[in-house]
Amino acid sequence: MRVKVIFNKLSKDLRIPALLKMPHKRISSNFIIDTGSPHTILNYTDSIRLGIPHFKKAEIVRLGGKAYQSFIYEKLEIILKSINNEEIKENIPVRVLKPFSSKIDEIENLDRLPNLLGIDFLEKFKFICNIPEKEIFLEKQ
């Protein structure tokens, strides 16, 4: 099953629309493929919208020149749609980033960060990336 990856020419990134599901809530969002990130990162805003608790500390994550405390959440289901409109469901631990202080500018910085699909997610798929030919897919066997 193939999932179409969208190349955004303006921002120069690769995006995938997804449905984020928890037992009590679900939201639509986008992920950016980040082959430089070892972990999948859910942005602060989406974590709040989903009601994800921020109490299980994980590692310090450096992103965009800033350091953030990450919190691991293990019960998120990420649902992608294949090009044949089939659902591909993955349960994967995600990291949620929080600032070290509650200063409004630090929270606003986190609000601007996108969701990132890291290597932990990508290693479950074959990644096909031919940007000039517009053939960009994740493929699940």
Backbone hydrogen bonds, N-H to C=O, Kabsch-Sander energy under -0.5 kcal/mol:
donor,donor_aa,acceptor,acceptor_aa,energy
3,V,138,L,-3.1
5,V,136,I,-2.5
6,I,15,R,-3.0
7,F,5,V,-0.5
8,N,6,I,-0.6
8,N,13,D,-2.9
9,K,7,F,-0.8
12,K,8,N,-1.7
13,D,8,N,-1.0
15,R,6,I,-3.2
15,R,13,D,-0.5
16,I,31,F,-2.4
18,A,29,S,-2.9
19,L,79,I,-2.5
20,L,18,A,-0.5
20,L,27,I,-3.3
21,K,19,L,-0.5
21,K,77,E,-2.9
22,M,25,K,-3.3
25,K,22,M,-0.6
27,I,20,L,-2.2
29,S,18,A,-2.6
31,F,16,I,-2.2
32,I,115,N,-2.5
33,I,14,L,-2.5
34,D,117,L,-2.5
37,S,34,D,-1.6
41,I,116,L,-2.1
42,L,95,R,-3.1
47,S,43,N,-2.1
48,I,44,Y,-2.1
49,R,45,T,-2.5
50,L,46,D,-1.9
51,G,47,S,-0.8
51,G,48,I,-0.6
52,I,47,S,-2.6
55,F,53,P,-0.5
57,K,55,F,-1.1
58,A,70,S,-3.1
61,V,68,Y,-2.9
63,L,61,V,-0.6
63,L,66,K,-2.7
66,K,63,L,-1.4
68,Y,61,V,-2.6
69,Q,98,K,-1.8
70,S,59,E,-1.6
71,F,96,V,-2.4
72,I,56,K,-2.7
73,Y,94,V,-2.5
77,E,21,K,-2.4
78,I,76,L,-0.5
78,I,90,E,-3.1
79,I,19,L,-2.9
79,I,77,E,-0.5
80,L,78,I,-0.5
80,L,88,I,-2.7
82,S,86,E,-3.2
83,I,2,R,-2.8
85,N,82,S,-2.0
88,I,80,L,-2.9
89,K,87,E,-0.5
90,E,78,I,-2.4
92,I,76,L,-1.5
92,I,90,E,-0.6
94,V,73,Y,-2.7
95,R,40,T,-2.6
96,V,71,F,-2.8
97,L,42,L,-0.8
98,K,69,Q,-2.5
106,E,103,K,-0.5
107,I,103,K,-1.8
108,E,104,I,-2.5
109,N,105,D,-1.9
110,L,106,E,-1.8
111,D,107,I,-2.1
112,R,108,E,-1.1
112,R,109,N,-0.5
113,L,109,N,-0.6
113,L,110,L,-0.9
115,N,30,N,-0.6
116,L,41,I,-2.7
117,L,32,I,-2.7
118,G,116,L,-0.8
119,I,37,S,-3.0
120,D,38,P,-1.0
121,F,118,G,-1.1
122,L,118,G,-2.4
123,E,119,I,-2.5
124,K,121,F,-1.7
125,F,122,L,-2.1
126,K,139,E,-2.6
127,F,125,F,-0.5
128,I,126,K,-0.6
128,I,137,F,-2.7
129,C,127,F,-0.6
130,N,135,E,-2.2
134,K,131,I,-1.5
135,E,130,N,-2.3
136,I,134,K,-0.7
137,F,128,I,-2.5
138,L,3,V,-2.1
139,E,126,K,-2.7
140,K,1,M,-3.1
